[in-house]
Amino acid sequence: MSNPTNQAAYLVDKNVKPLEVRTAPYTPPGPDEIVIRTHAIAINPVDHIIQNLGGMMYTHLPYPEAMLGFDVSGEVVQVGKEVTRFKPGDRVVGEAVGTAKNRNLASHCGFQLYTVLLPRMTSHIPDTLTYEKASVIPLGLSTAACGLFQKDHLALQHPSVPAPKPTGKTLLIWGGSTSVGCNAIQVAVAAGYEVITTCSPRNFEYVKSLGAVEVYDYNSKTVVKDITRAFKGRVTAGALSIGAGAADKCLDILAGCKGDKVLSMATYPTPATPPKRFVMVQTIVTYLSGLISLWIKARRYGVRSAYIFADSLVDNEVGPMIYEQWLPKALAAGTFVPAPKAEVVGHGLGYIQRAMDINRKGVSAKKIVVTL
Ligand SMILES: NC(=O)c1ccc[n+]([C@@H]2O[C@H](COP(=O)([O-])OP(=O)(O)OC[C@H]3O[C@@H](n4cnc5c(N)ncnc54)[C@H](OP(=O)(O)O)[C@@H]3O)[C@@H](O)[C@H]2O)c1
């Protein structure tokens, strides 16, 4: 049987240029890999951050054959000879990991019709779940899982279906309506933790529907005082900070809490507004000064802190724990819902650039999706 014809949206240059759609090679799976016909992809901020800052980060990408795309769902078309969990025809969602420095393979990126996935980063989805809804899951869930479960982060008890007995501990998730936050709330509750979170008031009911017990407006002047008061009489499991300025506020809250003084940080320090001049200098200065000042503050408050690098779960026990063991069961049981909501903005690879531009302008409790 001849290989199918593949097409991809390529990132052709380190300098900002629109993605280019053209024919791409079809790559058969390695022994422990699968290939899917991608039916939906979701956009993450990192996609357009790489496009905008390509000269500064992900410098290893093989321009002009570089590709982006982390969140994919689709149908399995071919499996490697060691694969036992999947067969052609299976409906799946998975994280495409081709941009990671230790892989750096366009064949394993998501912005194409046929993507190579690793079984340990892939889950079956129920027949009732559409590809577009499922596509919002991977990078948000992976990032949340790195922060919550890795031993060098919060090292929480693992999730199960049904959820275990409550641990009696409360977790602070700053940025609950982000894609990372929506996943973190659900997986933390599934692991037996109570969750207090923050977002804009328009999303209060939504994050509560995902399992948060209390929610606060992160723009309120009294938010740190209010959350510190909410933790009185509670034992904390630590905090996960998502969003600009979140880590600093979480440190102030953890300082006054009883329990585990651990902070996992998803968002790295970046300029509050994109610089118009001296972009590289301003970005590096903000980044380094942010890292140093948060490190000093954490030491002073006796808080252990670590930045998330979402690629890390691919090569440790957390990836398979989530994608092989927990997620397929939680989706089948309906104890986990894909979140935030998918907004489909077009059909075809040609719509991916537009989808990235929409995400770049800012979204609220939603994920921008393109169907293929
Ligand atoms: N370290 C890693 O490996 C890694 C991996 C993935 C993502 N991230 C980072 O994690 C963050 C979230 O990514 P995402 O894809 O989840 O984002 P997203 O869903 O695109 O973010 C949109 C949401 O951000 C919320 N928000 C905006 N400013 C905020 C602030 N200052 N504090 C808290 N929430 C704020 C908005 O909430 P409201 O509309 O309710 O105001 C909105 O719902 C980003 O900084 C991203 O770069 C890091």
The ligand as a Gaussian input file, in Angstrom:
#p B3LYP/6-31G(d) Opt

LIG

0 1
 N        5.978000      26.340000      31.321000
 C        5.414000      25.641000      30.338000
 O        5.931000      24.629000      29.862000
 C        4.081000      26.121000      29.822000
 C        3.280000      25.300000      28.989000
 C        2.036000      25.780000      28.574000
 C        1.618000      27.052000      28.972000
 N        2.446000      27.813000      29.734000
 C        2.063000      29.167000      30.160000
 O        0.906000      29.066000      30.949000
 C        0.124000      30.249000      30.789000
 C       -1.286000      29.864000      30.415000
 O       -1.281000      29.240000      29.142000
 P       -2.687000      28.793000      28.562000
 O       -2.493000      28.154000      27.252000
 O       -3.402000      28.049000      29.610000
 O       -3.335000      30.248000      28.386000
 P       -4.736000      30.705000      27.808000
 O       -5.793000      29.711000      28.078000
 O       -4.546000      31.132000      26.393000
 O       -4.960000      32.008000      28.697000
 C       -6.158000      32.739000      28.626000
 C       -6.633000      32.983000      30.032000
 O       -5.632000      33.714000      30.741000
 C       -6.278000      34.289000      31.848000
 N       -5.389000      35.346000      32.372000
 C       -4.946000      36.422000      31.712000
 N       -4.102000      37.135000      32.506000
 C       -4.026000      36.473000      33.685000
 C       -3.328000      36.712000      34.905000
 N       -2.551000      37.780000      35.051000
 N       -3.479000      35.819000      35.907000
 C       -4.273000      34.746000      35.752000
 N       -4.981000      34.456000      34.625000
 C       -4.841000      35.323000      33.597000
 C       -7.591000      34.771000      31.297000
 O       -8.513000      34.681000      32.349000
 P       -9.878000      35.550000      32.461000
 O      -10.431000      35.644000      31.066000
 O      -10.709000      34.772000      33.409000
 O       -9.441000      36.884000      32.983000
 C       -7.886000      33.770000      30.157000
 O       -8.936000      32.881000      30.478000
 C        0.829000      31.093000      29.732000
 O        1.650000      32.042000      30.394000
 C        1.685000      30.073000      28.998000
 O        2.816000      30.654000      28.400000
 C        3.649000      27.367000      30.172000

